[in-house]
Amino acid sequence: MGWLCLPEVAATSKVFNFSAGPGVMPAAVLAQAQREFLSWNGSGLSMLEMPFTGEEFKGVLRQAREALRALLDMPDNYHILFMQGGASAQFSLVPLNLLGNARLADYIETGYWSCKAIREASRYCGVNIAASSAGTYFDRMPQSWHLDAHAAYCHLTSNETANGSQFHGIPNTGHLPLIADMTSDFLSKPVNVQRYGLIYAGAQKNIGPAGLTVVIVRNDLLGRARPSAPAVFNYQAQAEADSMLNTPITFAVYLAGLVFRWIADMGGVAEMERRSVQRSAQIYHVIDTSDGFYRCPVQSAHRSRMNICFTLANEGFTTRFLSGAAAQGLVNLKGHAVTGGIRASLYNAMPDEGVAALTDFMRRFTVEHGCHV
Protein backbone atom coordinates (compact mmCIF):
# COMPACT_ATOMS: atom_id res chain seq x y z
CA MET A 1 0.00 0.00 0.00
CA GLY A 2 1.43 3.39 -0.96
CA TRP A 3 1.90 6.17 1.58
CA LEU A 4 -0.81 8.33 0.00
CA CYS A 5 -3.34 5.50 0.28
CA LEU A 6 -3.05 5.04 4.01
CA PRO A 7 -6.43 5.61 5.71
CA GLU A 8 -6.85 8.26 8.37
CA VAL A 9 -6.89 6.95 11.93
CA ALA A 10 -9.32 8.83 14.13
CA ALA A 11 -8.44 9.31 17.78
CA THR A 12 -10.83 7.31 19.96
CA SER A 13 -10.16 9.26 23.15
CA LYS A 14 -8.30 12.29 24.46
CA VAL A 15 -4.62 11.63 25.17
CA PHE A 16 -2.56 13.79 27.54
CA ASN A 17 1.21 13.59 27.09
CA PHE A 18 3.18 13.96 30.35
CA SER A 19 6.50 13.12 28.72
CA ALA A 20 9.59 14.84 30.10
CA GLY A 21 10.85 15.29 26.56
CA PRO A 22 10.10 15.64 23.82
CA GLY A 23 7.17 17.13 25.59
CA VAL A 24 3.67 18.23 24.68
CA MET A 25 3.39 21.03 22.13
CA PRO A 26 0.54 23.55 21.79
CA ALA A 27 -2.30 22.06 19.75
CA ALA A 28 -2.78 25.38 17.97
CA VAL A 29 0.85 25.37 16.86
CA LEU A 30 0.67 21.81 15.56
CA ALA A 31 -2.53 22.64 13.69
CA GLN A 32 -0.96 25.69 12.04
CA ALA A 33 2.14 23.69 11.08
CA GLN A 34 -0.13 21.05 9.59
CA ARG A 35 -1.99 23.64 7.50
CA GLU A 36 1.26 25.15 6.26
CA PHE A 37 3.21 21.92 5.89
CA LEU A 38 2.85 21.46 2.12
CA SER A 39 2.82 25.14 1.20
CA TRP A 40 4.23 27.67 3.64
CA ASN A 41 2.70 31.14 3.25
CA GLY A 42 1.30 30.15 -0.14
CA SER A 43 4.77 29.62 -1.56
CA GLY A 44 4.10 26.12 -2.85
CA LEU A 45 7.08 24.87 -0.82
CA SER A 46 7.19 23.22 2.59
CA MET A 47 9.30 24.91 5.24
CA LEU A 48 11.32 21.68 5.15
CA GLU A 49 12.33 22.61 1.60
CA MET A 50 13.14 26.26 2.13
CA PRO A 51 16.80 27.18 1.49
CA PHE A 52 18.22 28.69 4.65
CA THR A 53 20.00 31.34 2.58
CA GLY A 54 16.71 32.55 1.07
CA GLU A 55 14.84 35.62 2.24
CA GLU A 56 11.82 33.52 3.29
CA PHE A 57 13.69 31.55 5.93
CA LYS A 58 15.76 34.55 7.01
CA GLY A 59 12.47 36.29 7.73
CA VAL A 60 11.20 33.30 9.74
CA LEU A 61 14.41 33.23 11.81
CA ARG A 62 14.33 36.99 12.36
CA GLN A 63 10.70 36.90 13.51
CA ALA A 64 11.42 34.02 15.90
CA ARG A 65 14.33 35.89 17.41
CA GLU A 66 12.34 39.10 17.78
CA ALA A 67 9.42 37.24 19.37
CA LEU A 68 11.72 35.60 21.93
CA ARG A 69 13.45 38.89 22.70
CA ALA A 70 10.06 40.50 23.34
CA LEU A 71 8.87 37.64 25.56
CA LEU A 72 11.87 38.03 27.86
CA ASP A 73 12.20 41.82 27.53
CA MET A 74 15.79 41.13 26.57
CA PRO A 75 18.40 43.94 26.46
CA ASP A 76 20.19 44.67 23.19
CA ASN A 77 23.57 43.53 24.53
CA TYR A 78 22.58 39.86 24.28
CA HIS A 79 22.72 37.65 21.22
CA ILE A 80 20.16 34.91 20.56
CA LEU A 81 21.66 31.90 18.82
CA PHE A 82 19.76 28.97 17.34
CA MET A 83 22.16 26.04 17.59
CA GLN A 84 22.20 22.26 17.24
CA GLY A 85 23.15 19.34 19.46
CA GLY A 86 20.73 19.77 22.34
CA ALA A 87 21.61 20.99 25.81
CA SER A 88 24.05 18.11 26.27
CA ALA A 89 26.28 19.60 23.58
CA GLN A 90 26.36 22.82 25.59
CA PHE A 91 27.92 20.90 28.50
CA SER A 92 31.08 20.95 26.36
CA LEU A 93 30.48 24.17 24.46
CA VAL A 94 30.14 26.34 27.55
CA PRO A 95 33.70 25.66 28.78
CA LEU A 96 35.08 25.64 25.23
CA ASN A 97 33.61 29.08 24.62
CA LEU A 98 33.81 30.79 27.98
CA LEU A 99 36.95 29.62 29.77
CA GLY A 100 39.32 31.87 27.85
CA ASN A 101 42.65 31.67 29.70
CA ALA A 102 41.05 30.49 32.94
CA ARG A 103 41.59 26.96 34.20
CA LEU A 104 38.69 26.73 36.63
CA ALA A 105 34.91 27.04 36.65
CA ASP A 106 32.32 26.92 39.42
CA TYR A 107 29.45 24.44 39.18
CA ILE A 108 26.36 23.96 41.34
CA GLU A 109 25.57 20.25 41.88
CA THR A 110 21.82 19.71 42.19
CA GLY A 111 20.91 16.42 40.49
CA TYR A 112 21.22 14.17 37.47
CA TRP A 113 21.69 16.79 34.75
CA SER A 114 23.99 19.12 36.66
CA CYS A 115 26.18 16.09 37.41
CA LYS A 116 26.39 15.34 33.69
CA ALA A 117 27.38 18.95 33.01
CA ILE A 118 30.06 18.73 35.71
CA ARG A 119 31.52 15.52 34.31
CA GLU A 120 31.74 17.03 30.84
CA ALA A 121 33.25 20.31 32.02
CA SER A 122 35.94 18.41 33.94
CA ARG A 123 37.34 17.31 30.58
CA TYR A 124 38.30 20.91 29.83
CA CYS A 125 39.08 22.55 33.16
CA GLY A 126 39.17 22.20 36.89
CA VAL A 127 35.71 22.19 38.45
CA ASN A 128 34.95 23.76 41.80
CA ILE A 129 31.72 22.40 43.27
CA ALA A 130 30.58 25.72 44.68
CA ALA A 131 27.42 24.22 46.19
CA SER A 132 25.84 20.78 46.34
CA SER A 133 22.75 19.02 47.62
CA ALA A 134 24.17 15.54 47.00
CA GLY A 135 24.47 15.02 50.75
CA THR A 136 20.69 15.08 51.09
CA TYR A 137 20.09 13.00 47.96
CA PHE A 138 19.17 16.10 45.94
CA ASP A 139 15.99 16.74 47.91
CA ARG A 140 16.56 20.52 47.77
CA MET A 141 18.51 23.25 46.01
CA PRO A 142 21.61 24.40 47.94
CA GLN A 143 21.32 27.81 49.56
CA SER A 144 24.95 28.47 50.46
CA TRP A 145 27.43 28.94 47.61
CA HIS A 146 31.23 29.15 47.88
CA LEU A 147 32.47 30.70 44.66
CA ASP A 148 36.13 30.64 43.60
CA ALA A 149 37.67 33.99 42.74
CA HIS A 150 39.63 32.41 39.90
CA ALA A 151 36.67 30.78 38.20
CA ALA A 152 35.70 31.85 34.68
CA TYR A 153 31.98 31.45 35.37
CA CYS A 154 29.41 29.75 37.60
CA HIS A 155 27.09 27.14 36.06
CA LEU A 156 23.75 25.90 37.38
CA THR A 157 20.82 23.80 36.22
CA SER A 158 17.67 25.76 36.99
CA ASN A 159 15.34 22.73 36.99
CA GLU A 160 16.32 19.10 37.48
CA THR A 161 13.92 17.04 35.35
CA ALA A 162 15.00 13.67 36.75
CA ASN A 163 14.97 14.70 40.41
CA GLY A 164 12.00 17.05 40.41
CA SER A 165 13.68 20.07 42.01
CA GLN A 166 13.88 23.67 40.84
CA PHE A 167 15.50 26.96 41.76
CA HIS A 168 12.86 29.52 42.75
CA GLY A 169 15.42 32.20 43.47
CA ILE A 170 18.98 32.70 42.24
CA PRO A 171 21.80 33.94 44.52
CA ASN A 172 23.90 36.84 43.28
CA THR A 173 27.24 35.76 41.79
CA GLY A 174 28.60 39.30 41.63
CA HIS A 175 31.06 39.87 38.79
CA LEU A 176 31.22 36.17 38.00
CA PRO A 177 29.11 35.36 34.90
CA LEU A 178 26.19 33.12 35.81
CA ILE A 179 25.51 30.39 33.25
CA ALA A 180 22.17 28.56 33.38
CA ASP A 181 20.91 25.40 31.76
CA MET A 182 17.22 26.30 31.62
CA THR A 183 16.21 23.48 29.31
CA SER A 184 13.18 22.29 31.24
CA ASP A 185 11.78 25.53 32.67
CA PHE A 186 12.67 28.06 29.98
CA LEU A 187 9.74 30.38 29.19
CA SER A 188 7.69 28.96 32.08
CA LYS A 189 8.21 32.16 34.09
CA PRO A 190 9.71 35.64 33.73
CA VAL A 191 13.50 35.76 33.75
CA ASN A 192 15.71 38.75 34.42
CA VAL A 193 18.14 38.03 31.60
CA GLN A 194 20.57 40.65 32.89
CA ARG A 195 21.28 38.41 35.90
CA TYR A 196 22.93 35.92 33.55
CA GLY A 197 25.97 35.84 31.31
CA LEU A 198 24.53 32.98 29.28
CA ILE A 199 21.32 30.95 29.19
CA TYR A 200 20.83 27.82 27.13
CA ALA A 201 17.82 25.58 26.65
CA GLY A 202 17.10 22.50 24.62
CA ALA A 203 13.90 23.02 22.65
CA GLN A 204 12.05 19.80 23.46
CA LYS A 205 10.30 21.04 26.61
CA ASN A 206 8.70 24.48 26.21
CA ILE A 207 10.05 25.60 22.82
CA GLY A 208 9.54 23.01 20.12
CA PRO A 209 10.99 19.82 18.64
CA ALA A 210 14.15 18.10 19.85
CA GLY A 211 17.50 19.04 18.29
CA LEU A 212 17.27 22.82 18.40
CA THR A 213 18.98 24.66 21.25
CA VAL A 214 18.47 28.31 22.11
CA VAL A 215 21.55 30.10 23.45
CA ILE A 216 21.32 33.61 24.89
CA VAL A 217 24.78 35.07 25.41
CA ARG A 218 25.94 38.48 26.62
CA ASN A 219 28.08 40.32 24.11
CA ASP A 220 31.11 40.70 26.38
CA LEU A 221 31.41 36.90 26.71
CA LEU A 222 31.96 36.42 23.00
CA GLY A 223 35.48 36.02 21.65
CA ARG A 224 36.76 33.79 24.46
CA ALA A 225 36.54 30.48 22.61
CA ARG A 226 39.48 28.15 22.70
CA PRO A 227 41.18 27.42 19.35
CA SER A 228 39.98 23.81 19.63
CA ALA A 229 36.32 24.84 19.55
CA PRO A 230 34.73 23.78 16.23
CA ALA A 231 33.70 26.79 14.15
CA VAL A 232 30.03 25.77 14.00
CA PHE A 233 29.98 25.62 17.82
CA ASN A 234 31.82 28.90 18.36
CA TYR A 235 29.38 31.39 19.88
CA GLN A 236 31.05 34.42 18.31
CA ALA A 237 31.21 32.82 14.86
CA GLN A 238 27.53 31.88 15.01
CA ALA A 239 26.57 35.33 16.30
CA GLU A 240 28.41 36.99 13.41
CA ALA A 241 26.74 34.59 10.95
CA ASP A 242 23.26 35.19 12.39
CA SER A 243 23.06 31.50 13.47
CA MET A 244 23.60 30.45 9.85
CA LEU A 245 27.29 29.57 9.77
CA ASN A 246 26.06 26.11 8.81
CA THR A 247 22.59 24.93 7.83
CA PRO A 248 20.33 25.54 10.82
CA ILE A 249 17.46 23.25 11.79
CA THR A 250 15.07 25.26 9.69
CA PHE A 251 11.81 23.49 10.49
CA ALA A 252 12.58 23.52 14.23
CA VAL A 253 13.27 27.28 14.11
CA TYR A 254 9.97 27.79 12.30
CA LEU A 255 8.07 25.77 14.95
CA ALA A 256 9.87 27.59 17.77
CA GLY A 257 8.75 30.90 16.30
CA LEU A 258 5.15 29.67 16.28
CA VAL A 259 5.47 28.62 19.93
CA PHE A 260 6.91 32.01 20.91
CA ARG A 261 3.94 33.75 19.32
CA TRP A 262 1.54 31.29 20.99
CA ILE A 263 3.01 32.14 24.40
CA ALA A 264 2.63 35.85 23.67
CA ASP A 265 -0.99 35.35 22.57
CA MET A 266 -1.70 33.40 25.77
CA GLY A 267 -0.50 36.29 27.93
CA GLY A 268 3.29 35.89 27.93
CA VAL A 269 5.64 34.27 30.42
CA ALA A 270 3.86 35.83 33.40
CA GLU A 271 0.71 33.92 32.43
CA MET A 272 2.77 30.76 31.89
CA GLU A 273 4.05 31.11 35.46
CA ARG A 274 0.56 31.66 36.87
CA ARG A 275 -0.70 28.52 35.16
CA SER A 276 2.41 26.59 36.18
CA VAL A 277 1.99 27.47 39.86
CA GLN A 278 -1.69 26.57 39.80
CA ARG A 279 -1.39 23.27 37.95
CA SER A 280 1.61 21.92 39.85
CA ALA A 281 -0.07 22.83 43.17
CA GLN A 282 -3.04 20.65 42.27
CA ILE A 283 -0.89 17.54 41.85
CA TYR A 284 1.27 18.25 44.89
CA HIS A 285 -1.91 18.67 46.94
CA VAL A 286 -3.02 15.17 45.98
CA ILE A 287 0.41 13.82 46.93
CA ASP A 288 0.58 15.65 50.26
CA THR A 289 -2.95 14.68 51.33
CA SER A 290 -2.67 11.01 50.38
CA ASP A 291 -1.58 9.89 53.88
CA GLY A 292 1.72 8.66 52.49
CA PHE A 293 0.25 6.69 49.59
CA TYR A 294 2.16 9.02 47.25
CA ARG A 295 5.53 10.38 48.32
CA CYS A 296 7.55 13.27 46.92
CA PRO A 297 11.18 13.22 48.12
CA VAL A 298 11.81 16.92 47.38
CA GLN A 299 11.30 19.54 50.08
CA SER A 300 8.22 21.61 49.34
CA ALA A 301 10.09 24.92 48.90
CA HIS A 302 12.30 23.39 46.22
CA ARG A 303 9.83 21.31 44.25
CA SER A 304 9.75 21.61 40.49
CA ARG A 305 6.67 23.06 38.83
CA MET A 306 7.68 21.46 35.55
CA ASN A 307 8.48 17.89 36.54
CA ILE A 308 6.53 16.46 39.48
CA CYS A 309 8.40 13.36 40.62
CA PHE A 310 6.89 10.99 43.17
CA THR A 311 6.76 7.35 44.22
CA LEU A 312 4.11 5.06 45.63
CA ALA A 313 4.46 3.74 49.17
CA ASN A 314 3.95 0.27 47.71
CA GLU A 315 6.44 0.16 44.83
CA GLY A 316 4.68 -2.90 43.49
CA PHE A 317 1.81 -0.65 42.45
CA THR A 318 3.96 1.47 40.12
CA THR A 319 3.43 -0.70 37.04
CA ARG A 320 -0.29 -0.93 37.81
CA PHE A 321 -0.47 2.85 38.18
CA LEU A 322 1.25 3.45 34.84
CA SER A 323 -0.88 0.95 32.94
CA GLY A 324 -4.08 2.23 34.54
CA ALA A 325 -3.17 5.82 33.72
CA ALA A 326 -2.34 4.94 30.12
CA ALA A 327 -5.74 3.26 29.75
CA GLN A 328 -7.26 6.63 30.71
CA GLY A 329 -5.17 8.47 28.09
CA LEU A 330 -2.57 9.69 30.61
CA VAL A 331 0.65 8.66 28.90
CA ASN A 332 4.43 8.88 29.46
CA LEU A 333 4.27 9.10 33.25
CA LYS A 334 7.14 6.71 33.94
CA GLY A 335 9.92 8.27 36.00
CA HIS A 336 13.49 8.74 34.85
CA ALA A 337 15.47 5.52 34.46
CA VAL A 338 17.85 6.52 37.28
CA THR A 339 15.31 7.77 39.84
CA GLY A 340 12.31 5.58 38.95
CA GLY A 341 8.79 6.16 40.23
CA ILE A 342 6.34 8.48 38.50
CA ARG A 343 7.03 11.77 36.74
CA ALA A 344 4.35 14.14 35.47
CA SER A 345 5.84 16.87 33.28
CA LEU A 346 3.70 20.00 33.10
CA TYR A 347 5.20 22.07 30.32
CA ASN A 348 3.48 25.19 29.04
CA ALA A 349 1.37 23.36 26.47
CA MET A 350 -0.17 20.91 28.94
CA PRO A 351 -3.91 21.76 29.03
CA ASP A 352 -5.64 22.27 32.36
CA GLU A 353 -7.95 19.36 31.59
CA GLY A 354 -4.93 17.06 31.45
CA VAL A 355 -3.95 18.04 35.00
CA ALA A 356 -7.55 17.58 36.15
CA ALA A 357 -7.67 14.13 34.56
CA LEU A 358 -4.42 13.10 36.26
CA THR A 359 -5.43 14.31 39.73
CA ASP A 360 -8.79 12.56 39.36
CA PHE A 361 -7.05 9.32 38.41
CA MET A 362 -4.60 9.63 41.32
CA ARG A 363 -7.45 10.03 43.81
CA ARG A 364 -9.36 7.08 42.39
CA PHE A 365 -6.22 4.94 42.41
CA THR A 366 -5.71 5.79 46.07
CA VAL A 367 -9.26 4.74 46.96
CA GLU A 368 -8.92 1.47 45.05
CA HIS A 369 -5.49 0.49 46.38
CA GLY A 370 -4.90 2.49 49.57
CA CYS A 371 -5.85 -0.34 51.92
CA HIS A 372 -3.07 -2.51 50.46
CA VAL A 373 -0.19 -0.15 51.24
N, C-alpha and C positions, 0 to 999 in steps of 0.2 A: 504494500500500500504506500503510495507516495505521500510526502509530507503535507501537500495541500489538500489531500483527501481525508485527513484525520478528522473524525467528528469532534465537535465541541463537547467538553465534559462539564456539566453544570455542577456547581457546588451544592451539596445536599444539606449542609449546615454551616453556621458561622464558625470560623476558625480564628483563634487568637494566638499570635506567635510571641511567646515569651523568650525567644532565643537571645542569648547574650551577644551573638554576632555570627554572621550578619543578622541584624535585627530587623524589626518591623519597620516598614516605610509608610509614609502617608498614602492613604488610598487615593486621594486626589492627585498626588504626584504620579503614582503609577498609572492612573487613568489618563492623565495628560500625555505621559510618555507613550502609552499605547496608541493614543490618537495620532501622535506625531511620528510614530516609529517608522512608517514607510515613506513619509514625506514631511520633513521638518519645515515648518513655516511656508508650506506650499512650494517648496523648492524642487520636489520630485526626488529628493535624495534623503536617505535616512541619516540621522546624526552619526551613525556608525560609519558612514561613508564619507563624511565631510573631511576634506583635507585640513589639517591643523594650521596650515599656512594661509588658508583662505580667510577672507574678511568675515564670512559667516561664523566660523568657529571663533575667531578672535573676538567677535562681538559677544558670543556666548560666554567666553572666559571672562571678558571684561565685566559683563553684567553680573556674573557670579561673584567676582571679587568685590564689586561695588556693593552688592547686596549683603555680603558678609561683613564688610567694613561698616555698613550702616547698622547692622544688627548689634554689633559690639561697640559702636560709637568709637571706632578705632582711630587713634591719632595718625597723622600723615607720616610720622617717622618710623612706621612699621611696614614691612613688606609682607604680602600674602603670597605664598608659594603653593602651587598644586603639584605634589610630587608623587612618586610611586614607591612601592615596597612595604607599605603598611607601617604602623608604629614601630614594629620590631626592627625595621631597617634604621629608624631614627635612634635606636639604642646605640648603634655604631656611629651614625652620622653626627649626632650631637657632639661627642668628643672629637671626632675628626674635624669638625668645623669650628668648634669653639675653644679648644684648648690653647691654640696659639703656641706660645713658648712655655706655657705652664705644664707642670707634671702631675698635677693633683686636681681632683674635683670632689666636691661634697655631694653625697647622695643620702636621701631619706628612705629608710627601709620600712615598708609598710605592708608588704604582702607579696603574692606570687609574681605580679608583673614588675614591681619595683626591684625585686630580687633578680629578675631576668635582665633588667636594665643595668643593674650593678655588675653582674657577671660579664656582660658585654663591654661595659666601660673599662673594666679592669684589664682588658686586652690592650688598651691604649694609654692608660695612665694609672697612677695611684688613686685609690678610692678611699676617701674618709667617710665612714658612716656617721654622719652628723647627728642622726637621730634614728631610733629603731623601736618598733613595738614587737619584735620577735620574741622577747622575753615573756610576753603575755599572749603568745600564739596569735598575734595580729588581731586582737579583739578591740583595738582602738588605734587612733592616730596619735603619734608622739607629740607631746606639747613642749618639750624642752629640746632645743637644738644647740649643737656645739659646732659652729662653723669654723673652718680653718682659714686663716688669713691669706694663705698662699693658694687657695683653690681658685680655679678659673671660673667656676659657676657652682650653683647648688641645684640639684635635680630632684623633683618629686613626682609621684604619681597621684593625681588628684582624687581618683576613684579606683579602688581595687575590685575589679569585676569578679574575681574568683573568691575573694574573702568577704566581700560585702561591706566594705568600710569606705568612708569618704571624708575628705577634708571639708569642713564647713567654715573654715577661717584659716587664713594663711599668715604665718608669722613674717615679720619684716626681715629681709636678708640684707638690708643696708645697701652698700655699693655692689655687693656680689650679685651678679645676674641670676635671677630665679628662672629655672627651666622647668616646664610642666608638661608631663604627658597627660593630656586631658581627653584621651581617646573615648572613654565611656561616659563622660558627663559634659562634654563640649556642647555648648548651645542649650543646655538644660537650665541655665541660670545666667544672670548678668555677671560679667567678668570685667574687672578693672585691668585692662590690657597693660596699662602703664606700670603695673606692679611686676610685670614679667619681662625678662629679656627675650624669651622664646617660648612659644606654645606650639605643641604639635598634637594632632589627633587623627587617628585612623578613621576612615569615613563610615565604617560599617555599623555604627551605633546610631548616631543622631544626624548624620550628614547624607549618606547615600550608600552605594554599593562598595564592596570590599575592593581593595587595591589602591584606591586614592588616599593620599594623606595630605592634610592641610597643615602647613607650617607658617606660623606668624613669627617673624623675627625682627628685632629692633635694628635699625640701620647701623648703629655703631658696633654691632657684633658681626657684621659682614667683614670679609677680608682676613679672617683668622685661620682659614682652613689649612690643614697640613698638606704638603705637596703630594702625599699619598692618597688624598681624597679623590675619588673618581670625579671627572668633570660634571657628569650628570647629577651627582649628589653633592656638588659644591653649592652652598646656599647663595654665595655672591654671584656665581656664574648663572644660576637659575633666575635670580632676581634681575640680572642684567638682560637675560633672554626672555623675560616675561613668562617664566615657567614653560618655555618652549625650546629649551636647548636641545631636547630630544622630543620625540612624539609623545605628547601627554595622553593620559587616558581620557580621550575626548568625550565618550559617552558618559563616563562617571562625572566629569566636570559639568556636563549638561544637566544630569540628574541632581547634582549637588546644588546647582543654581536654582532649580525648581524647588528643592527643599528649603533653601534660604528664603525664597519668596513666600513659601507656604508658612514658615515660621512668622515672618513679618505680618502676613495676612491674619494669622491667628492671634496676634497681639504682641509678638516679639518674645525675647528671652525672659522678660519679667513674667509674662503669662505662662511660659513653659515652666518656670520655677513654681509658680502658684499651683499649677496642675500637678507637678512632680511632688510637692509637699503633700498635697491632699491625697493623691493616689497611693503613695508609699505608706502614709499614715494608716490608711484603711487596712492594708495587709499586715502591717506591724501590730495593729490593734488586735487582729484575729490571733496572731502569734502570742501576744502578751496576755491575752485573756483566755488562753486555751488550757490553763492549769497544767502547763508543762507538756502537753501533747505535742506542740510545736516548740522548737527551741532555736533562738537566734543567738549565736555566740558573741556577737559584736555589741559593745556597750551602746546604750541608746543614743548618746550624744554624738556617736561616731558612725552611726549606721548609714549605709548608702541608700539614696533615694532612687538610684538607677538599677541596682542589682540587689534584690532582697534574697539573702541566703539564709536558709534554715534547715533544720533536721527534724526528724520525728523521734519522739522518745523511744518508740519501738522501731529500730532500724529495719526490721523485717517488713514493715509496712511501706517502705519507700517505693519498691517496685509496684505495689498495689496502688499507691497514690498516683504514680506517674501514668500507669495504664488507665486508671479511672478518670484522671484529668484529660488524657488524650481522647477518651471516648466522648467527653463533653466538649471537644474542640479546643481544649487548653493544651497547646503543644509546646515542646522544647523547654520543659521545666526541669530537666535533669541538671544537677549541680555540676560544677567543674570536675574534671577527672581527678584532680589532686585533692580537692576538699570534699567532694561527694555531696550527698543530701539533695536539697531542692534549691533551685535558683529561679526567681521570677524577675526578668529584666523589663523595666518600665521605661523604655526610651520615649522620646517625645511623641512618636506616632502611635503609641499604644492608646486605643480608645478607652474612654471611661467604662464602657460596657464590658470590656475585657477584664478590667480590674474587679468590677462587680461580679462577673461570672466566676472569677477565681476565688474571691472571698466567700461567695456562696458555696462553692464546692468544698473549700476548706472547712467551713462550719459543718456541712453535711457529713464530711468524712470523719470529723471528730465525733459526731453523734453516733455514727455507725460503728466506729472502731475504738472509741475512747475507753470503754470498759476492759479492753484487752491490753492496755499499756502495761 
